[in-house]
Amino acid sequence: MVCLEIQQVAHGIFYNQSAISFGFSEFAKKWGNRKLEDNWRRSSKESIATFGSEEEAEAQARADSLEQAQKALNDSIRQLNSEARRKAYFNNIPKTAQQKEESNAKILEAYYNAGIIYKEALGQPKPAADDMEEMMKRYPGNKYELPAYYNLYRCYLALFDEPKAEYYKKIILNDYGDSEYARIITNPNYFKDAQRKTAIMQVFYENTYKAFLNRQYTDVIERKSAADSLFPGGTLAPKFAYLQALSIGYTQPRPQFEASLKKIVAAYPRDSVSILAKAILDKMNNVTPIDTTISESATTQTAEGNKMLNSIYEFMPDKPHNVLIIFSAELPYATTLKGKINQFNQRNYKEKNLSVTELRVDDKNYMMVRSFPDHTQSKEYIQGLDSDQTVFEGMDKSAFTLFPITEKNFNKFITDKDLSKYLDFYRVNYP
């Protein structure tokens, strides 16, 4: 253990940028900028003969250069140990509860990302498993617990360590039996089956939508009931319900139509169809979506002076915007999606240096792409993602919600957590 710590300290010294820079400065101060060649320390290369053979002279020159390099390194270490530098390091140590929490969050993120890189990018399951296990040991019950267990299971399968693979498999099946990861373990063809089922559901929905456009409202209502049986809990369930409600509006009395819209609002409060259903209900009840009688103190004003919906959010179209992607934490898409988005950014936005960060809140995965100069460019980015053939390949595209948001509004959103409220604000206030 002591040897390991010494190695780590040595690694820190030789790879510390401050030490390297200081050592180079001291070296250059004493010897100047020398061409990279043997015997650089000698004022005259002809004088080598006075020391004996050429080989001996070269050996002596190398020894002298090593001595000077060691001296420069020792000087840099002494400089690092100066009182001012110690004070700077001490001031950066997290002391408050919030600082410690932020520091631990960064360490947790680093452990998880390192494990994923070892496993996915480098194909090295052993260091990947080591990092994941150390992460779970240091931060039990963290936000990456379930995906970490699954990655440990896969790592030990690759290492042919059956007892450990079985250990993590049992944790997933016993403690997270309803998760997507458990379904993947119990059914090796789960992804293929899920994709096939999603494709069938998509075609069924498109045909239902065509029936609605053709005013075959009775067929739409019947197909919605069939979808409930064929695709229970499917991601398109809100859209089927919305088509059914509209069809009821065309074929049945107002009370039934109103009841079907209220049912959508109650059943799918975080889906965009809820906003549409509420807008129709407001129209039916003569409620104007934007209340122009709101007092001046209760409204937010843009630079142009336009009044907006009374909301916790602020309309700032010319401020920097990020793109937020939300999907269920049950879906094992996070690692793959982040990699594909990074590849998309390299292909199309390399000069912008966009960053992609992850956050898990309750049962949702949040992926944030930062940042764009204004709302228009963030919206164009979403359109580019949507039209790209590779980013969401092999995934259920309808499972994702994407929208632009400023950093300030995101800080409010992450506290409020009401997706429909933000989407309502966005629909009303943005072009």
N, C-alpha and C positions, 0 to 999 in steps of 0.2 A: 504493500500500500504506500509506504514511504517512497519507494522507487518511482511509483506511478506519479505521486505528487511532485517529485523532483522533475520528472519528465515534463509534466504539465507546466511547471514554473519555467523550465528551460525553453519550452515551446513558446511560452508567453513572451520571454525576453527576445528571442531571435526573430519572432514574428511581430513584435511590437513596433508600429510605424514610427513612434517617437524615438525609440532607441536607434532604429536603423538610420533615421534622418540625422540625428545628432552625431552618430558615429561617422557618417559620411562627411558631415560638415567638418568635424575635427580632422579627419583624414585629408580632406582637400585643403584645409588651412595649412597643414604641415607640409604636404607633398605636392599640392597643386593638382590640376587635371592631367593625369598621365595617360598616355596611349597604352592600351592593353597589350603588353608584350613582356618577355622575360627581361630581367635586369633593369627594370624601370627605375630602381632606386639609385643606380650608379650615375655619377655625373659624366663619366666617359666610359663607353663600352670597351675601349682599348685597354683600360686599366685592369681588366679582368685577369690578365696573365700574371700579374703580381701576386695573386692569391693561389696560384697553382693551376690545376687543370680547369678546363671550361666547365666540366660537370660539377666540380667542387664550388666554383664561383656561382653557378646557377643555384645550387643547393643553398649556399649561403644567402643569396639574394632572396630566395623564397622564404627562408627562415626569418630574415629580417622583416619581410613584408608581413608575415604571419604575426610577428611580435608587435609590429605597429598596429595591425588590425585588432589584435587582442587588447592593446592599450586603448584604442579608440572605443572598443566595446565596453571596457571597464569604466572609462570616463562617462560613457552614455548611461551606464547603470548607476553610477554615482549621481549623475544629473537627475535620473528618474527618482532617486531617493531624496531629492531636495525637499525641504520643508514645504515649499509652495506647491509642489506636485502632490505630496502626501495630503495636503489640505484640500486640494482640488478633488482628489479621489475620495476623500472622506465626505466631502459635501455631496457627492453623487451617490452615496450609499442611501438606499430607500429607508426612511425612518418612520414616517407616518403610516397608518393603516392603509390609506389609499395608495401611497407610493409602493408599499409592499405588495398590495393586491395587483397593481399595474405591472410590477416587476415579475410576479409569479405568472401573470397572464402571458407575458412575453416569453418566459421560460417554457411554459406549457406549449405555446404555439411552436416554439423552436424544436422541442422534443418531437412533437407530432409531425411537423414538416420534415424533419431530418429522417424520421422513420419511414415516411412515405417516399421520400427521395431515394433512400437506400433500397426500398422494396420495388418501387415502380420504375424509377429512372436508371438505377445502377444494377438492379437485379441481385442485390446482396441481402438475402433474408436474415442472416445472422446479426449484423449490426442493426438492421431494422427492428428485429425482435428485441434486442438489447435496449434500444432507445424507447420503444413502446413500453417495455416492462418497467424501466426506470421511471418513465412518466407516470405510469399507474401507481407505482410505489410512492412517489413523491406527492402526487395529486389524485388521491382516490376520489371517485365520484365526479370526475371532471367532465366537461362537455363532450370530450372525445371518447368517453368510456366505451360505448357500443362499437363504433368503427375501429377503435383500438383492439378490442377483443377479437373482432373479425379479422383484422390484419395479422394479429398474433396467430390466430388459427391457420391462416393461409401461409404465414412464414414457416411455422413448424411442420406443416404438410410438405413444403418445399425442402425442408431440412431432414425429412424422413424421421422426425421425432414424434412418433405416434402418441406416446403418453401425454405430451404437452398439447399437441393438436387436439386430442380428445378432451383435455381439461378445459380449453377455451370453447370448444364446441358445446360442451355441456352447459357452460355459463350462458351462452347465447340462447340455446334451446330452452333452458329452464327459466332464466330471468327475462328473456326478451323473445318469448315464443311467438308473439304476434308481429315481430319486426320483419322488415324486408330481408335482413341478413339471415334470419332463421329460415325463411322460405328459400333463400338461395342455397343454404346448406342442405336442407331436406330434399330439395328438388334440383339436381344439377342442370336441368333444362329450364329452370325458372325464367331466365331472361328471354330465351327463345319463345317460351310459352306466353310470357307477358307481352312481348312485342307482337306476337301473332294475335293475341286477344285485343291489344290496343289497336292494331290495324283493322281488325274486324269491327270494333266499336266505332272507329273513325268513319269507316264506310257506312255503317248503320246510321250514324249521326248525319252524314252528308245526304243520305237518301231521305232522312226525316226532314232535313232542312229544305230539300228540293220539293218534298210533298207540301211543306208549308208555303213555299213560293208559288206552288201550283194551286193554292187554296184548298188543299185536301185536308181540311182541319180535323175531321173525324179520324183519318188515318194517322195524323200526327199524334193525337191523344192516345190512340191505341199503341202506336210505336213507342211512346214514352213508357207505357206500362210494360211493354215487352223488354225495353232497355233495363228497367228496374230488375227484372228477373234474369236477364242474360248477363248484365254487367253490374252487379251490386257493388255500390261504393265506387263506381268508376269515376274517373276525373272529369268526364263530360256530363255527369249527372246534373249539375246546375244548368247547363245549356239545354238539355232535354226538358228540364222543368220549365224553363223560360219559354221555349217553343210551345209547350203544352198550355201554359198560362195564356199566351197570346191567342192560341187556337180556341181556348175556352171563351176568350173575349169576343171572338167572332161568331160563336155558336150558342152561347148560353147567356142567361140574364146577368146583369151587372153584379149582384151579390156574389155569384160564383166566381166571376172574373176577379173581383176585389179580393176574395178569400184566397184564390190561387196566387195572387201577387204577394199578399201578406205572408203566405206560406214560404215563398221564395226568400223574402227578406229575413224571416226567422231561421230558415234552414241553412242559408248560405250567406251569412252576414259579411264574410270577407271576400266574396267573389264579386266580380264586376256586374253580374246579372242582378245582384241586389240593388246596385245603384240605379240600374235601368228600371227595375220594378218599383223602386221608391219614387222615381221621377214620374212614372205613369200614375201612381197613387196620388202624388201631389197634384198632378194635372186634373185627375178625376175629382179631387176635393178642393179645387181652386186655390191651391197653395203655390205661390210663386217660389221657385227654387232659390232666387236671390232676393232677399227681403230688402227693398230700397228704403224702408222706413227705419232701418237700424240707425241708432244715434251715431253721430260723428265719432264719439269716443269709443264706440264698440266696433268700428270698422278699421280695416288696414288700408292704407292708400299706397298705390304705386307712385313712381316718379312722375307719371303722367296725370296722377290725381284720380284714377279710376277706382271706384269703390268695389270691394270684393265681398265674398261670402264671409260671414262672421265665423272665424275659424282660428284654431291654435297655430295654423301654418301661415307663412308669409309668402306673398307673390314676389319673386325676385328673378325674373327671366334672364337678366343680364349678368347675374352673379354666377360663379363657377358651380357646375352641377356634376353629380356623380350618377352612375347608373346602378340601381339596386335590383338584384335578382333574388326572388324568394321562392323556395320550394320546400316540400315536407322533408324533415330530418329522417323520416322513415325510408326515403329513397336513397340508394347508395350511389348518388351521382356526383357528390361534392368533389372528390379528387379528380375524376375524369373531366368534369366540366371545367374546373379551374385550369387544368392543363390545356384543354382545347381553347379556352378563352385567351390564355397567354400566347398560344400559337397564332390565333386569329389577330391578336394585337401586334405580334411581331410581323405578320404579313402585311397588315394594313395601317398600323399606327405606330410604327417603330420609332419615329422621330418624336412622338408625344410622351414616351416613357410612362405609359399608363400602368398603374399598379392594381393588383387584384387581391382583396383581402376577404377572409371568411369570418363569420360570426354565427353562433347558434343561439337562438333565443326561444326558450320553451320548446315547442315541437317543430320549429321552422329553422331552415338553413338560410342565412343571408350571405350573399356574395356581392361585394361592392367593387365597381370599377371606377377608380379615381384617376384624373378628374378632367373635366371639359370646361372650356372658357365660359360657356353659357348654355342655356336650355336647348337652343337649336342644335348645337353640335352633339349634345348628349342624346337627343332624339334621333339624329341621323345615325349615331353609333348603334342604337337599338335596331333601327331599320337594317343596318348592315349585318348585325348578328342574325336577325330573323331571316335574311335572304341567303346567308351562307349555308352551304350544304353539309358542312362537317361539324359545326359547333355542337348541335343537338342530335347528331347522328346516333341512332340506337337508343334514344331517350324519348319519353313521352312529352312532347313539346307543350301540350296543354297543362302539364303539371307546374309550369313556371309562370311567374308574374314578373314582368320587367317594367320599370318606369324610372324617369329622371327624378332626382331629388337633390336639393342643396344640403350642405353639411349641417346648416342650422336647423333646417326642417327635419333632417334625419335624426338629430339629437332629440327632437320632440317626438318623432314617430317611434323611436326605440323605447321611449317611456310610455307613450299612449298605446302602442301596439294594435291600433284599430286600422287595419288596412283599408276597409271600406271608407272610413272617414277621410283618409288621405287621398284615395282615388276620387272621391266625391269632390274634394277641394281641387284636385288637379284637373278634373274634367271641366269644372265650372270656370276656372281662372286661366288655364293655359290655352293657347290657340289650338 
